């Protein structure tokens, strides 16, 4: 069942609202001329009205029980913000140019996560378009946009959205987002949207007025859980299932990233994630193009991505934080908060080979056993990173990795990411060592809410940060200082790092041993005392052998190479990459050699 306003053309519009516990509903048109149009009650709590003389741009509310007006919970646009009228949108008013677009296969994606408001000075959808060619030149073929669902005010990460169907008005109109996606497809770039199905933001949240969207059976970090399995949950489930389909059908997105699914509670026989996956699969077959679902989960639970015939939900892929935590702790020695569970080369070797470090291992941070075995799942089902919005922005000072490690460490982290048998995700600016922070920012109107956000963030930071000056999330400074300094990508060390990322991406695409995301044809060996990791990957006749030194000192180590003649193809310690020079030989023909490995460096050999 579609929900919201559906413009059918020629001034005809359907209005569909799910509100099962009321006896009288009307559409209150407020512009261009005011009128009150009663709706008809249908089965299972749905109300319907088909009416004429409604043009795109018409502003309306829903009026329940002849009481106060409320915006449409499935509004397609909120031109005046979260508290005001909803707008009728004609989704057929754009001349798409992507009819030949077939998407990018999941295992070929190089994902680039960006925040619309801080990626450009303008902070709009259309301002991103001129930068697509730069991303394509780098080798990026998929951009992941942080949530754009309408949130209060003009600046926010997007996870405080209260209208899951409406694009943020300060970023532009629906047609602007479509223009961006169309332009990306013409550049050969897929577009992923981050969506939030685990909670609604606090301001402008009128959803509970319309029906039992929440349940007290479970609690989330944001309060009452969304009602996916209690009484009246069918209407709630439909609301979110239709939302997923809506973004694919009307905006031509290629994939959805499902935020924090560990906060989605459903004990029914068919989990909501499984049902979403089934419906998206049906749409893929209907359209003739594969649409993907990628989950963010801290559960380390392979049920999320296992096929339905094996008892899983059938989600295409999921994020794996263990990889990030291994890299971060090896480079920074930061072992507070959940980082206390990591910090060894042996764990990184396991992350390369088996994905989850915690696969039903005891977690000191959680004080319980955690995770499941993912060794049989292909690398193409996991997205890994060395930075993302959470790992940067949830620090009190919003420091990027460029603020926490030296230039050699940045190069080593890039190499570790791109050598993995997983889908790599870059956080905007990472590719050139952006030094601006990425802070948490909001622009709420409710003073009590602003106070609560300030206190909540300080409490959250307590686990991770012992010093530094707190920056008020409500301040304009927090937002403005988080904008990228895009011009730096062509300057000095920033340009060198950009070139390194570009070459690493090129190697991933052209060397079969790197291109095939296969954990089975991989061996990772950790030298714990030396903080060195050796990585051997192979595919048919293609082999790579990599040496990664996470030690802050040079290391002399006797290394056994697999048989064959090995040619060095990249060494981060060479002057080309603004280093002092490498001691590693260009060719290696013997099986065992004593090698001197420069601190915080990596090298790749190929045969």
N, C-alpha and C positions, 0 to 999 in steps of 0.2 A: 504494500500500500504506500503510494507516494504521499508525502506530507508537505505542507507549506503552500505557497501560491505557485501555480503552474500556468504560465501564460501560453495559450494555445494558438494565438494569432488572431488577426481581424477583430481585436477588441474583446476576445473571449478569454476568460480566466477561470480556472478551478481553484478553490480554496479548500484545503483539507487539514483538519485539526484533530489530533487525538486528545480528548479530554473526557474520560469515562465517568466522572463523578458529578457532572453538572447536568442541569435540565434545560438550560437555555443559552444559546451562543449566537452571536452576530458578528459579521465583519463590519467594522466601523471605518469607512473610507473618510479620510481627512483632507486629501488633496488629490486632484485639483478642485474637486467640489465635495462637500461633506454629505454623506448618506449612510444610513444604517441598514444592513442587509442581513436578514435572519438566515441561519444555516439549518440544515436538516440533519437530524440524528440518524446514523446508520449503525451497522452491527459493530460489536466489540469496542464501543466507545469512540468511534470516529464520527466527525461532523463534516458535512460537505455543502459546498455552494458552487454552482456554475452560473456565471453571470456575464452579461455583455456590457459594452461601453466602459471597459477597464483597459487602459493603455499601459504599456511599460512606463515606469516612473511613478505610477499611482502609489500613494502612501496610505497605509492602513494599520489598524490595530485589531485585535480580537477582544470582544466584550463578553465577559462571562457573567451569567445570571443578572444582567442589567447593572452590573457593578462597574468598577474602574476598568479602563482600557489597559491591555497588556500587549507588547510586541509579539509577533509570531515566533514561537520557539524554534520553528524551522525557517526563519527568515533568510532570504537569499542576499539581503543587503540591508544595513542599518546606516543610512547616509548621515544621520545626525547623532549617532552614538547608541550606546546600549539601552538608554532609557526611553528613546523616542520611537517614532513610527517605523514600520518595516516598508520596504519598497518592492513593488512587483518588477521582476527582471525577465527580459526576453533573452533566453539562452540561445536563440537561433539568429542573433543579430551580428554574428561575426563570420567573416569569410575565411574559414580555416584553410591553411595551405599545407597541411600535414597528412594529406590522404595517403601518401606513399610511405608514411612512417610506420615501421614495424617494431620499434622499440630497441632496447639494448638488453641482451641476455644478462641475467643476474650475475653469472660467473665472469662476465667481462666488465662489470661496472667498476669505475674509479669514482667514488662518491665524494662530493664536496658540499659540506653542510654550511648553510649561510642563514643569517638573520636579516630580513628585508630592511629593517629600520637602520641598521648600522653597517650594512655592506656597502652603501654609497652615501654620499653627503645628502642627497635628496631623500633617501629612505623610502623609495617607492618601487612598485613592481617594474614600471617601464625603465627606471634608471638602471636596472640590472642588465637590460638588453645589450648595451654597448660593451659590457664586460664579458659577455659570453665568448667572444672570439679569443680573449686572453685565456679563459679557462680551457677552451678547446686546444689552444696552442700548448698549454701545459700538459694536456693529455686527459683532462677531466672529461668524462662522458655521461655524468649524472650529477645533477645538483639536488640536494635535499634542503627544502625550505622549512625553517622552523614554523610553528603553527601560525596560521593567518586568520583563524576564526575570530570574529569580532570580540575585542576585549575593551575594557573601560579605558578612556583617555587615549593618548596618542603614542605612548611608549610602554612596551611590555615585552617579555620574552615570547608571549603567546600562549602560555600554559594557564592563563587566567581567562581564557575565552568563555563566553556564555552563549554564543550563537554558532554552533558547529557548522552550519550551512552558509554563513555569511562571511565574506572576505572583509578584512579590517579596512575601515574607511580611510584611515590616515595613510594607508599604503596605496590606495587607488580604488578604482571600481572593478567589478567583475570582468568587464571587457579588457581592463589593463592586465589582469592576471592571465587571461586567455592569450593576450598578445605576447606576453613573456613566454608562455609555454609553447606557443606556435613558433616563435623565433628560436627557442632552444631546440625544438625538433628539427628545424631547418639547418641548424648547426651540427646536428647529429648528437644532441645532448638530451638524455632522458630527464624527467623531472619527478621528484619524489616529494610528497607532502607529509609533514608531521601532523598527525591528528591525535586528539585527546579524547579517549572514550572511558576514562576512569574517574573523572570529576568535572564539575563546572566551577568557574571562578566565582568569587564571592560578590562582586559588584555587578548589578544589572542582571542578576540571576533570578529570573521570574519563572523558571521551569516548573517549580513545585506547585505554582498556582494552577497549572494545567492538568496535573495528574500525579499519581504515585511514582514519580521518577526515582525516588530514593527509598532505601530500606534501612532500618535500624539493626538488621540482623548482623551486618558487618560494619566495621569502621575502617576508614582510610586516613592517611595523614591530613586529608582535607575535610574530614567529618564523615557524615553518613555516606554509605556506598551507593552507587547507582544500582537500581533494582533490575537485575538481570535474571533473577530466579524466584522472586516472591510473587504474591498476588498481583495481577494486572501487568506482569512483566512482559507479556507479548507485545504491548504497544511500545514499551521502552526499547525492547530488542529491535523492533521494526524501525524505530527512529534512528538507531545507530547503523543498522544494516543498510538502510536506504542512504544514509550519509556517505558510507563508503562507496556505494555505487554512483552516487551523485557526483563525486569528484572525478571519477573515471569517465562518466558519460558526458557531463557538461563542460568539464575543464580539460579533458584529455590527459590527466596525470598518468604517469606510467607505474607508479607504486605509491603505497601509503606506508609510512612508518608509524606504528601503533605505540603510543607513549605508555610507558610503565604498566605493562599488562599485569604485573604482579599485584596491582591494586584493583584489578577487575575480578570480582568474586561471583562465581556461578557454580552451584553444585547440582544443576539440572543434568539430565541424561545427555543432552547435547549442549556443550559449552558455547557461549556466544561467539568466541573466537572461531570455533569450528563452523558455526553457521555463517559467519561473515566470509570465511574462506570458501565455503561451498558456493555461496551466492556470487562471489567475485570470480570463481572458476567458471560458473555458468555464463557470466557476462563475457569473460575472455573468449569462450567458445562461440558466443553469439557475435561478438565484434570481429573475431578472427585475429586477435592480438593478445598476448599474454600480459595480464596485469598482476603485479606482485604485492605481497603483504610482507612487511618486515617488522618484527616485534622487538620492542625494548623490554628486557626482563632481567631482573637480578636473581632469578630463581635457579639459574643453571639447570633448567629442566628441559630435557629433549622432547617431552611430550608436546611442547609448543610446536615443534617443527617436524615431528614424525608424521608420515602419511596417515590418513584416517584409517586405512586398512590395518595399520600397525598400532592402532589405539591412540594416535596423535590428533592434533587439531588441524594439521595440514597447512599451517602457516609456512611461507616459502623460506624465510630466513629469520635470524634473530641476532641482536647485538651480543657480543661477548666481552664483558668488562674485564675479565681476568687478564686478558692480553695487555690491556692498557695498564692495569695495576702492576703487572710484572715489570714493564718497561719503566714506568714512573718511579717505582721504588728502587730499581737498580741504578737509575741515573741520579735521583735526588736524595736517596737514603731517608726519605720521609716515611716514617713508619707509625704515624698517628692515625686515629680513626680506623676506617676499614683497611687502610694500607698496612696495618700491623699483620695482616694475614699473608703478606707477600714480602719479596725482597731477596730472593735467591735466583741464581742462574738455573738451578735445577727446575724451579717452577716455570721459568720461561721456556725451557726445553719441553716441558710437559704441555704448555700452552700451544707450542708449535705442533706437537704430535697428536694431542688428544683434545685440544680446544679448552676444555674446562680444567683448571687447576684443582678446583674443588668439585670433585665428582663423587660425592658422598665421603668427603674427608671432614675431619673436625675443624671447625672455624673458630679460632680464638676470639675474633671480634664478635661473632654471633653467639658464641658459647654453645654451639650445637653442631651436629653434622649437617653438611650442606652440599647440594648439587647432585647431578647424575652423570653417567658415562656417555660422552658424546663422540667417542672414538670411531663409531661406525657411521657417523653423519658426515657427508662431504663438506669440504671447506667452503663450497659455494653457498652453504646455508648459514654462514656466520659473517657478520660485519665487525671489523676490529678497527681500532684507532689508537693514536698516541695523544690526541686532544679531541675534545668535543665541548659543546656548550655547557654541559653539566660539570665536567672535570675542570674546566677553566672558571666558569661563572659562579660555581658554588664555593669558591675560595673567597675569603673576605675582600681581598684586594684584586680579585679577578685576574691573577697573574697567568699569563700564558707560559708555555714551556720555555720560550725564549728569555723569560725573566728568571727562570729557576735553574737553568743549566747553561753552560758555555756553548760556543758555536760548534765545537767538536761534538758535544752531546746532542745538539739539534740534528746534526748530520747522521749520527749513529742511530737516533730514534727513527729518522726517516728511512734509513736502510732496513732497520728491524721490521718496520711496518710493511714496506714494499716487498720484502723477501718472504713474507708470511704466505701460507696457502689459503688465505681468507680474502674476503672482499674488503679493500682498504677504504676508510673514510677519513678525509681531511677536514679540519675545521677552518673556516675562512681565515685567510692570512697566514696560516701555518706554513704554506709553501714558500713563503719568503721571510719567515721569521718575524711576523708582525709583533710589535712591541707594545701597542696600545692594549690596555686590559679589556676583558669582556666581563663587565660587572652585571649584577642583578639590578634591574630597574623596573619601576612601575610609575603610573600616573593616575592613582585612584583619587576620587573626589570626596570620599567619606573619611573625615579626620580620624575616627576610631579605627577604621580599617588600616589607614596609613600607620597608625601607632602599632597595631597588631603586626603588620608586616615588618616594621623595624625591629620589634622585639623578637619576632620569630626568626628573622635572619640572624640576629646576634646569637640566639640560642643554637641555631644550626651551625654557625661558624665555630662554636666553642670546641667542637671535637677536632678541628683541623688547624686552628690558627691561634697562635699565642701572642702575636704582636702585630703592629700595623694600625693605621688610622682607618676606622670604619667610615665608609662612604654611604650616605643616605640613599637608599634605593629610589626614594621619591624625587630626589634632586635631578635637575636637568643635567648637572655635571656627570652623574653616573651614566646617563645615556650618551651624551656628547663625547665623553672621553673613551667610549667603547667603539666609536666609529673607526673603520679601517683607515690607515694611512697608505692608500693604494699605490701612490706614486713611489713608495720605497722599494717596490719589487724590482725596480731597474737600477738600484743603487748598491754599490759595494758588496758587502757580505750577503745582503738580502737577494741580490741578483744571482750570486753564486749558489745560494741555497735553492732558489727557484730553478736554476739550471740542473742542480742535482736531482730534485724531485722529477723534473722533466725526463732526465735520462733514466731514472729508476722506473718510471712509468713505461717508458719505451722498452726497457728490458723485459718488463712483465708481459708486454704485448707480443714480443718477438721471439723470446726464448721459450720453447715448449715446456721445459722443466719448471719455469716460473708461471707460465700462462695457465697450465692445468692445475686447478685448485684441488690437489690430491694429497691428503695427509698420509696415505698408505705408502707412497713413494717418497718418503721423507725420513731422515734420521737427524735428530738434534742431540748433540753431546755437550754436556755442561762440565766445565772445569771450575768447581765451586770456589776453591781457594784463590784461583787467579781471576775469577769473574769474567771468564771467557766462554763463549758459546760457539760451537761449530755446527753449521747447518748444511746438510747434504740433501739435495732434491734431484730427482731424475724423472724423465718421461721418455720412453723409447730410447733413442740414441742421444738424447740431450741430457746433460748433467750440469749442475752448478754446485760449487762448494764455497761456502761463505764463512768468514772468520769475523766474529763480533766481539770486541773487547770493551766491556763495561767497567773496566778498572780505570781509576784515575791516574794510574802509573803505567809506563810501558811494561809489557810482559814478554819474557822469553819463555817459549813453550815448544816442546817437541810434539809435532802434529803429524798424525798418520793420515795422509791423503788416500782416497780410493784409487785403485790402479788407473793409469792412463796419463796422458799428457795434458796438463792444465795450463790455461792461459789466463792471466789476470785481465779482467775487463773493467773493473772499477775499484778504486782504492781511495777512501775518503781522507787519507793522510797525505795525499799528494798535493803539491803546490797548486795544481789546477783548481783544487777545492779550498784554497786559502789555508793550507797547512804547511808544516815545516818540511815535509818529505817523508816518504815511506821507506822502510827497510825490507819490505816484503819483495821477493823476486817476481819478475814478470812471468816466468815460466817455472813450472814444477813438474819434474818427470819422475822423481823417486817417490816411494810410498811414504817415507818418513823424513822429516826435516826439523831442525831446530830453527825456529823463526822468532824474530823480534817484532812484536805487534805494538804499534803506537797506542797510547792511552786514548780512550773514547773514540775508537776508529772501527771501521769495518772494511772488508775487502771481499770482492766476488771473483771467483775463478770459474772458468767455463770450459767444457770440452764437448 
